Amino acid sequence: MKPTFWMLIVAVILITAASCKTKAQKDAEDYMSKVEKTVKENSPAKTGRQKGSGTIPAGMENILGEWELIKIVGDQNGNHVMDGEEDKNAITDMKDYLRLNRNGTCEYSIAKMNGSFDIVTKDDGSKRLTMYDGVGAECNHGRYIISVTDKELVINRRMGGSDFEVFKRK
């Protein structure tokens, strides 16, 4: 009876180990499937430009072209309006570059990085400018177009505070 008992114990251990391994494998496969699905959903398409469509709301066509940053104005009272007193304290020694093209591509920063952009009209009527880098990752957050003319572009950047970027046409 002893050998039969030990054989039964060994068989139970082997079956238990095999079923545990199978469950662990299944859990790992499920996890990897979820990871692959998340990566696929959040990765940019492999064709052409990544993300930004370059859609431009009516009346904003003059935003296309090359822009050079001329000053940054701190929104000291946080009202998202560039007040005269705030403008007097503007920082004017900053340099930056922005080029928005009709086909939805863009170049930005002094290093002239390539990417794409979208302008989306929010429910409150504000226009949000979102730019994406070459692989489709959003590279600027919280930028809203305050005004755009043939000569000047003013963007309100809202990130942990508020300031204004004033560009002139290059």
GROMACS elastic network, one bead per residue, 0.5 to 0.9 nm:
[ bonds ]
;  ai    aj funct       b0    kb
    1     4     6  0.51659   500
    1     5     6  0.60443   500
    1     6     6  0.86323   500
    2     5     6  0.50474   500
    2     6     6  0.61876   500
    2     7     6  0.85284   500
    3     6     6  0.51632   500
    3     7     6  0.60636   500
    3     8     6  0.85242   500
    4     7     6  0.50245   500
    4     8     6  0.60645   500
    4     9     6  0.85883   500
    5     8     6  0.50686   500
    5     9     6  0.62173   500
    5    10     6  0.86722   500
    6    10     6  0.61104   500
    6    11     6  0.84774   500
    7    10     6  0.50870   500
    7    11     6  0.60387   500
    7    12     6  0.85723   500
    8    11     6  0.50255   500
    8    12     6  0.61459   500
    8    13     6  0.85986   500
    9    12     6  0.51610   500
    9    13     6  0.62013   500
    9    14     6  0.86454   500
   10    13     6  0.50811   500
   10    14     6  0.61182   500
   10    15     6  0.85760   500
   11    14     6  0.51316   500
   11    15     6  0.60953   500
   11    16     6  0.84493   500
   12    15     6  0.51555   500
   12    16     6  0.59629   500
   12    17     6  0.84337   500
   13    16     6  0.50660   500
   13    17     6  0.59608   500
   13    18     6  0.84435   500
   14    17     6  0.50588   500
   14    18     6  0.59925   500
   14    19     6  0.85356   500
   15    18     6  0.50714   500
   15    19     6  0.61291   500
   15    20     6  0.85390   500
   16    19     6  0.52017   500
   16    20     6  0.61027   500
   16    21     6  0.85574   500
   17    20     6  0.50812   500
   17    21     6  0.60959   500
   17    22     6  0.85476   500
   18    21     6  0.51385   500
   18    22     6  0.61846   500
   18    23     6  0.86931   500
   19    23     6  0.61729   500
   19    24     6  0.85592   500
   20    23     6  0.50944   500
   20    24     6  0.60747   500
   20    25     6  0.84715   500
   21    24     6  0.50548   500
   21    25     6  0.60306   500
   21    26     6  0.84948   500
   22    25     6  0.50391   500
   22    26     6  0.60782   500
   22    27     6  0.85587   500
   23    27     6  0.60661   500
   23    28     6  0.84985   500
   24    27     6  0.50635   500
   24    28     6  0.61015   500
   24    29     6  0.85439   500
   25    28     6  0.50417   500
   25    29     6  0.60692   500
   25    30     6  0.85408   500
   26    29     6  0.50348   500
   26    30     6  0.60895   500
   26    31     6  0.85062   500
   27    30     6  0.51066   500
   27    31     6  0.61163   500
   27    32     6  0.86143   500
   28    31     6  0.50457   500
   28    32     6  0.61209   500
   28    33     6  0.85407   500
   29    32     6  0.50914   500
   29    33     6  0.60767   500
   29    34     6  0.86186   500
   30    33     6  0.50964   500
   30    34     6  0.62858   500
   30    35     6  0.86933   500
   31    34     6  0.51636   500
   31    35     6  0.62619   500
   31    36     6  0.86898   500
   32    36     6  0.60666   500
   32    37     6  0.84874   500
   33    36     6  0.51120   500
   33    37     6  0.61021   500
   33    38     6  0.85804   500
   34    37     6  0.50864   500
   34    38     6  0.61298   500
   34    39     6  0.85677   500
   35    38     6  0.51221   500
   35    39     6  0.60947   500
   35    40     6  0.85077   500
   36    39     6  0.51042   500
   36    40     6  0.60202   500
   36    41     6  0.85446   500
   37    40     6  0.50943   500
   37    41     6  0.61023   500
   37    42     6  0.85734   500
   38    41     6  0.51491   500
   38    42     6  0.60875   500
   38    43     6  0.83539   500
   39    42     6  0.52242   500
   39    43     6  0.57152   500
   40    43     6  0.53401   500
   40    44     6  0.82010   500
   40    45     6  0.89083   500
   41    44     6  0.82197   500
   43    46     6  0.86250   500
   43   135     6  0.84717   500
   43   136     6  0.77670   500
   43   137     6  0.86789   500
   44    47     6  0.85814   500
   44    49     6  0.88719   500
   44    50     6  0.56353   500
   44    51     6  0.65968   500
   44   135     6  0.65381   500
   44   136     6  0.54704   500
   44   137     6  0.79341   500
   45    48     6  0.78447   500
   45    49     6  0.80800   500
   45    50     6  0.61957   500
   45    51     6  0.77099   500
   45   135     6  0.88462   500
   45   136     6  0.83403   500
   46    49     6  0.82346   500
   46    50     6  0.75998   500
   46   135     6  0.89987   500
   47    50     6  0.74853   500
   49    52     6  0.75458   500
   49    53     6  0.84393   500
   49   104     6  0.85007   500
   49   105     6  0.76441   500
   49   115     6  0.78155   500
   49   116     6  0.71027   500
   49   134     6  0.76933   500
   49   135     6  0.83632   500
   49   136     6  0.80051   500
   50    53     6  0.85213   500
   50   115     6  0.77018   500
   50   116     6  0.70043   500
   50   132     6  0.76063   500
   50   133     6  0.80742   500
   50   134     6  0.67129   500
   50   135     6  0.60140   500
   50   137     6  0.83628   500
   51   116     6  0.69834   500
   51   117     6  0.77417   500
   51   118     6  0.84323   500
   51   132     6  0.70255   500
   51   135     6  0.85289   500
   51   136     6  0.54268   500
   51   137     6  0.82008   500
   51   138     6  0.89031   500
   52    55     6  0.80763   500
   52   104     6  0.63095   500
   52   105     6  0.75456   500
   52   115     6  0.80970   500
   52   119     6  0.87281   500
   52   130     6  0.78211   500
   52   131     6  0.69597   500
   52   132     6  0.65385   500
   52   136     6  0.77371   500
   53    56     6  0.88750   500
   53   103     6  0.77395   500
   53   104     6  0.52400   500
   53   105     6  0.80951   500
   53   116     6  0.71599   500
   53   117     6  0.63592   500
   53   118     6  0.56736   500
   53   119     6  0.86629   500
   54   100     6  0.83169   500
   54   101     6  0.77177   500
   54   102     6  0.67560   500
   54   103     6  0.61021   500
   54   105     6  0.68125   500
   54   106     6  0.88171   500
   54   116     6  0.69681   500
   54   117     6  0.53325   500
   54   119     6  0.69955   500
   55   102     6  0.85862   500
   55   103     6  0.86516   500
   55   104     6  0.69585   500
   55   117     6  0.81613   500
   55   118     6  0.58244   500
   55   119     6  0.61855   500
   55   120     6  0.78686   500
   56    59     6  0.83199   500
   56    60     6  0.63467   500
   56    61     6  0.65123   500
   56    63     6  0.85838   500
   56   102     6  0.86313   500
   56   104     6  0.88680   500
   56   118     6  0.73733   500
   56   119     6  0.58394   500
   56   120     6  0.78993   500
   57    60     6  0.57870   500
   57    61     6  0.75633   500
   57   119     6  0.70617   500
   57   120     6  0.75196   500
   57   121     6  0.73126   500
   57   127     6  0.84353   500
   58    61     6  0.69807   500
   59    62     6  0.77673   500
   60    63     6  0.58062   500
   60    64     6  0.83191   500
   60   148     6  0.72853   500
   60   149     6  0.86994   500
   61    64     6  0.60866   500
   61   102     6  0.86556   500
   62    65     6  0.76595   500
   62   148     6  0.71315   500
   62   149     6  0.66520   500
   62   150     6  0.60936   500
   63    66     6  0.87061   500
   63    67     6  0.89490   500
   63   100     6  0.71833   500
   63   148     6  0.62811   500
   63   149     6  0.75597   500
   63   150     6  0.78360   500
   63   152     6  0.89999   500
   63   153     6  0.73724   500
   64    67     6  0.89310   500
   64    99     6  0.71749   500
   64   101     6  0.56514   500
   64   102     6  0.64706   500
   65    98     6  0.81801   500
   65    99     6  0.53601   500
   65   100     6  0.53327   500
   65   101     6  0.62226   500
   65   102     6  0.84059   500
   65   169     6  0.75782   500
   65   170     6  0.81741   500
   66    97     6  0.75380   500
   66    98     6  0.58663   500
   66   100     6  0.66892   500
   66   101     6  0.86226   500
   66   107     6  0.88638   500
   66   168     6  0.85617   500
   66   169     6  0.59336   500
   66   170     6  0.53848   500
   67    96     6  0.84828   500
   67    97     6  0.58731   500
   67    98     6  0.50114   500
   67    99     6  0.59877   500
   67   100     6  0.84782   500
   67   151     6  0.89819   500
   67   152     6  0.82477   500
   67   153     6  0.77679   500
   67   167     6  0.56728   500
   67   168     6  0.55275   500
   67   170     6  0.51009   500
   68    95     6  0.73679   500
   68    96     6  0.59412   500
   68    98     6  0.64009   500
   68    99     6  0.87149   500
   68   166     6  0.84073   500
   68   167     6  0.51048   500
   68   168     6  0.54124   500
   68   169     6  0.62970   500
   68   170     6  0.57966   500
   69    72     6  0.79557   500
   69    92     6  0.86779   500
   69    94     6  0.72349   500
   69    95     6  0.56859   500
   69    97     6  0.61655   500
   69    98     6  0.79796   500
   69   165     6  0.68418   500
   69   166     6  0.58489   500
   69   168     6  0.64827   500
   69   169     6  0.89485   500
   70    91     6  0.85619   500
   70    92     6  0.59492   500
   70    93     6  0.77234   500
   70    94     6  0.71143   500
   70    95     6  0.69467   500
   70    96     6  0.80755   500
   70   165     6  0.78921   500
   70   166     6  0.58735   500
   70   167     6  0.54587   500
   70   168     6  0.65928   500
   71    90     6  0.61293   500
   71    91     6  0.54175   500
   71    93     6  0.72073   500
   71    94     6  0.66245   500
   71    95     6  0.81982   500
   71   164     6  0.81571   500
   71   165     6  0.61579   500
   71   166     6  0.53583   500
   71   167     6  0.72169   500
   72    87     6  0.85425   500
   72    90     6  0.55368   500
   72    91     6  0.51475   500
   72    92     6  0.66088   500
   72    93     6  0.89248   500
   72    94     6  0.75637   500
   72   163     6  0.68150   500
   72   164     6  0.54946   500
   72   166     6  0.62106   500
   73    76     6  0.87339   500
   73    82     6  0.74313   500
   73    86     6  0.63549   500
   73    87     6  0.56946   500
   73    88     6  0.83384   500
   73    89     6  0.68993   500
   73    91     6  0.64131   500
   73    92     6  0.87983   500
   73   163     6  0.55501   500
   73   165     6  0.66185   500
   73   166     6  0.78380   500
   74    77     6  0.87367   500
   74    78     6  0.87529   500
   74    82     6  0.81997   500
   74    86     6  0.63424   500
   74    87     6  0.77978   500
   74    89     6  0.77331   500
   74    90     6  0.68850   500
   74    91     6  0.84215   500
   74   161     6  0.87912   500
   74   162     6  0.66064   500
   74   164     6  0.63319   500
   74   165     6  0.89951   500
   75    78     6  0.52385   500
   75    79     6  0.70355   500
   75    80     6  0.64893   500
   75    81     6  0.72047   500
   75    82     6  0.65184   500
   75    83     6  0.79098   500
   75    86     6  0.65866   500
   75    87     6  0.89047   500
   75   156     6  0.87694   500
   75   161     6  0.77387   500
   75   162     6  0.52262   500
   75   164     6  0.69699   500
   76    79     6  0.81867   500
   76    86     6  0.67325   500
   76   161     6  0.86838   500
   76   162     6  0.76960   500
   76   163     6  0.79983   500
   77    80     6  0.81499   500
   77    81     6  0.88157   500
   77    86     6  0.87849   500
   77   162     6  0.88124   500
   78    81     6  0.78523   500
   78   161     6  0.70012   500
   78   162     6  0.60539   500
   78   163     6  0.83694   500
   79    82     6  0.82420   500
   79   162     6  0.83331   500
   80   146     6  0.89138   500
   80   156     6  0.68196   500
   80   157     6  0.88831   500
   80   158     6  0.83723   500
   80   162     6  0.67419   500
   80   163     6  0.77447   500
   80   164     6  0.83842   500
   81   146     6  0.84894   500
   81   156     6  0.83648   500
   81   164     6  0.87198   500
   82    85     6  0.85125   500
   82    86     6  0.65915   500
   82    87     6  0.67935   500
   82   156     6  0.87104   500
   82   163     6  0.83407   500
   82   164     6  0.71530   500
   83    86     6  0.52612   500
   83    87     6  0.62821   500
   83    88     6  0.89443   500
   84    87     6  0.50257   500
   84    88     6  0.64912   500
   85    88     6  0.53309   500
   85    89     6  0.71761   500
   86    89     6  0.55221   500
   86    90     6  0.68648   500
   87    90     6  0.52001   500
   87    91     6  0.89332   500
   91    94     6  0.68372   500
   92    95     6  0.82693   500
   95   109     6  0.82897   500
   95   110     6  0.71584   500
   96   108     6  0.75638   500
   96   109     6  0.50641   500
   96   110     6  0.52948   500
   96   111     6  0.88609   500
   96   167     6  0.86761   500
   97   107     6  0.77009   500
   97   108     6  0.53644   500
   97   110     6  0.54184   500
   97   111     6  0.83723   500
   97   112     6  0.71669   500
   97   167     6  0.84564   500
   98   106     6  0.73403   500
   98   107     6  0.57818   500
   98   109     6  0.63289   500
   98   110     6  0.84138   500
   98   112     6  0.79387   500
   98   167     6  0.85131   500
   99   105     6  0.84769   500
   99   106     6  0.53322   500
   99   107     6  0.50210   500
   99   108     6  0.62518   500
   99   112     6  0.86901   500
  100   103     6  0.86143   500
  100   104     6  0.70831   500
  100   105     6  0.64208   500
  100   107     6  0.67859   500
  100   108     6  0.85318   500
  100   116     6  0.82026   500
  100   117     6  0.76626   500
  101   104     6  0.56216   500
  101   105     6  0.54087   500
  101   106     6  0.57444   500
  101   107     6  0.85237   500
  101   116     6  0.86985   500
  102   105     6  0.73512   500
  102   106     6  0.89783   500
  103   106     6  0.87411   500
  103   116     6  0.87792   500
  104   115     6  0.86171   500
  104   116     6  0.54732   500
  104   117     6  0.57545   500
  104   118     6  0.72682   500
  105   114     6  0.73235   500
  105   115     6  0.56779   500
  105   117     6  0.63116   500
  106   112     6  0.89355   500
  106   113     6  0.81407   500
  106   114     6  0.58536   500
  106   115     6  0.52366   500
  106   116     6  0.50064   500
  106   117     6  0.65062   500
  106   131     6  0.78572   500
  106   132     6  0.87271   500
  107   111     6  0.87663   500
  107   112     6  0.51985   500
  107   113     6  0.52142   500
  107   115     6  0.61768   500
  107   116     6  0.78352   500
  108   111     6  0.73296   500
  108   112     6  0.50244   500
  108   113     6  0.53536   500
  108   114     6  0.67875   500
  108   115     6  0.79559   500
  108   131     6  0.88193   500
  109   112     6  0.51792   500
  109   113     6  0.64249   500
  110   113     6  0.79888   500
  113   133     6  0.75014   500
  113   134     6  0.80380   500
  114   132     6  0.85978   500
  114   133     6  0.64055   500
  114   134     6  0.59001   500
  115   131     6  0.69508   500
  115   132     6  0.53433   500
  115   135     6  0.78219   500
  115   136     6  0.75317   500
  116   130     6  0.85270   500
  116   131     6  0.57171   500
  116   132     6  0.52367   500
  116   133     6  0.67070   500
  116   134     6  0.74311   500
  116   136     6  0.78664   500
  117   129     6  0.70990   500
  117   130     6  0.55192   500
  117   132     6  0.59718   500
  117   133     6  0.88869   500
  118   128     6  0.79498   500
  118   129     6  0.59178   500
  118   130     6  0.52855   500
  118   131     6  0.65121   500
  118   132     6  0.85704   500
  119   127     6  0.62598   500
  119   128     6  0.54487   500
  119   130     6  0.63706   500
  119   131     6  0.88258   500
  119   144     6  0.89760   500
  119   145     6  0.88397   500
  120   126     6  0.82425   500
  120   127     6  0.55450   500
  120   128     6  0.52003   500
  120   129     6  0.67318   500
  120   130     6  0.80566   500
  121   124     6  0.79985   500
  121   125     6  0.57888   500
  121   126     6  0.57033   500
  121   128     6  0.63730   500
  122   125     6  0.52854   500
  122   126     6  0.53790   500
  122   127     6  0.61691   500
  122   128     6  0.70947   500
  123   126     6  0.74169   500
  124   127     6  0.89244   500
  126   144     6  0.68274   500
  126   145     6  0.73042   500
  126   146     6  0.79527   500
  127   143     6  0.85752   500
  127   144     6  0.55416   500
  127   145     6  0.54893   500
  127   146     6  0.78148   500
  128   142     6  0.72834   500
  128   143     6  0.58061   500
  128   145     6  0.62477   500
  129   140     6  0.85778   500
  129   141     6  0.84757   500
  129   142     6  0.79103   500
  129   143     6  0.55224   500
  129   144     6  0.57795   500
  129   145     6  0.66801   500
  129   155     6  0.85629   500
  130   138     6  0.70084   500
  130   139     6  0.77957   500
  130   140     6  0.63620   500
  130   141     6  0.68054   500
  130   142     6  0.78883   500
  130   143     6  0.69233   500
  130   144     6  0.86792   500
  131   136     6  0.87825   500
  131   137     6  0.84350   500
  131   138     6  0.59083   500
  131   139     6  0.58818   500
  131   140     6  0.60287   500
  131   141     6  0.83056   500
  132   135     6  0.75435   500
  132   136     6  0.51406   500
  132   137     6  0.52044   500
  132   139     6  0.52733   500
  132   140     6  0.75319   500
  133   136     6  0.53409   500
  133   137     6  0.55173   500
  133   138     6  0.64652   500
  133   139     6  0.60068   500
  134   137     6  0.75483   500
  136   139     6  0.86658   500
  138   141     6  0.73101   500
  140   143     6  0.71572   500
  141   157     6  0.77767   500
  141   158     6  0.76743   500
  141   159     6  0.71838   500
  142   156     6  0.79655   500
  142   157     6  0.55886   500
  142   159     6  0.60739   500
  143   155     6  0.62281   500
  143   156     6  0.56468   500
  143   158     6  0.62500   500
  143   159     6  0.85284   500
  144   154     6  0.86130   500
  144   155     6  0.54630   500
  144   156     6  0.50775   500
  144   157     6  0.63802   500
  144   158     6  0.78531   500
  145   148     6  0.74099   500
  145   153     6  0.76659   500
  145   154     6  0.61661   500
  145   156     6  0.62829   500
  145   157     6  0.88025   500
  146   153     6  0.77982   500
  146   154     6  0.53943   500
  146   155     6  0.54181   500
  146   156     6  0.62926   500
  146   164     6  0.87489   500
  147   152     6  0.77546   500
  147   153     6  0.58405   500
  147   154     6  0.52586   500
  147   155     6  0.72504   500
  148   151     6  0.77579   500
  148   152     6  0.57230   500
  148   154     6  0.63868   500
  148   155     6  0.87615   500
  149   152     6  0.52082   500
  149   153     6  0.64249   500
  150   153     6  0.82803   500
  150   168     6  0.88321   500
  150   169     6  0.72891   500
  151   167     6  0.84010   500
  151   168     6  0.56220   500
  151   169     6  0.51361   500
  151   170     6  0.85848   500
  152   166     6  0.71039   500
  152   167     6  0.56876   500
  152   169     6  0.61265   500
  153   165     6  0.80783   500
  153   166     6  0.58915   500
  153   167     6  0.50338   500
  153   168     6  0.63534   500
  153   169     6  0.77941   500
  154   164     6  0.66004   500
  154   165     6  0.57156   500
  154   167     6  0.63025   500
  154   168     6  0.88424   500
  155   163     6  0.83306   500
  155   164     6  0.54913   500
  155   165     6  0.51211   500
  155   166     6  0.65432   500
  155   167     6  0.82900   500
  156   162     6  0.68018   500
  156   163     6  0.57434   500
  156   165     6  0.64335   500
  156   166     6  0.88783   500
  157   161     6  0.80958   500
  157   162     6  0.56280   500
  157   163     6  0.53643   500
  157   164     6  0.59126   500
  157   165     6  0.72175   500
  158   161     6  0.56754   500
  158   163     6  0.67697   500
  158   164     6  0.87406   500
  159   162     6  0.63124   500
  159   163     6  0.86689   500
  167   170     6  0.87160   500
